[in-house]
């Protein structure tokens, strides 16, 4: 027989109750339904894994030095998606981003980075995800925001969609983030063992859900976060089952994008938002940006997935008016070197560009394009510290205290301050 304390300890330490298994008890289902009433603002973060070439994403086509440094990879004036007489976006983004740009729903942020850049994938990704260039923090900036999000939204504050391990960015608070991929069924299980053992665990869950008038900090923790997170995950299982049934109708048999593509991940995000699931932060990723050789065509297609996926997300959200309470932010661990290499590709660099998108945003070009005359050992210099972007979105969009999350106060990027949702 499990004791109450043993159950609580196992739960807090992360004992897995989320796996294949039995039907959720009705009292837990009721708890989950009661939790899903959120109409809060939502942030969707897209990780572009591998080090996106910012110079061939936001392209200074009017600069002769660009064409000198990129004799084979460079894009000409008639190829880019023009933003103004000097800058344009990669042609792969035209289909998705032209509409958003024309409507003022896309912010193009240039020269983003951090001091003393690291050109290692792992080190730099950890820096972006922890928001700590000193590498002294072992938790993620989004994970640390969970306590600030409590009392708002549902009981899965952060949802990571995609295969692979849970990213550092969402780690840091027990019960704060859940990861899903196509190999997980997300049903609530009361554990293995005999029927008597499962019956005992169910009874303990029922006791936990029934107020007893006693004050117990650990018990309160389980009630307010872990227990409700588990019930929300059972609801998530139902929504994922519906998503699997709809996949073929979303893009058609043999459509442009497969079931594991970024656009499909973002379609799942849209469905969860429309369903009222209550998650405040979604984290998705797209790999393949480590373009050391034969870069042009794969890079263009990857950027096309990003732009198409973001447009499709907002189009799906538009009917219910949910689009106005969602912002999307992209990022990559670093940019690429200015000079293309001998393999028709680019090597690890430093400063890059990113996008913030959504109808609630006043779009446009943010910051000056880094000078191609003033390089840092062959790399672009950053002018905007990425933590300023985080701080702006935390304070003004998620209504979190950015200083509590980031450890310091960072100046906001005024052009990224969203309008009221």
Order of alpha helices (4+ residues) and beta strands (2+ residues): alpha-beta-alpha-beta-beta-alpha-beta-beta-alpha-beta-alpha-alpha-beta-beta-beta-alpha-alpha-alpha-alpha-beta-alpha-beta-beta-beta-beta-alpha-alpha
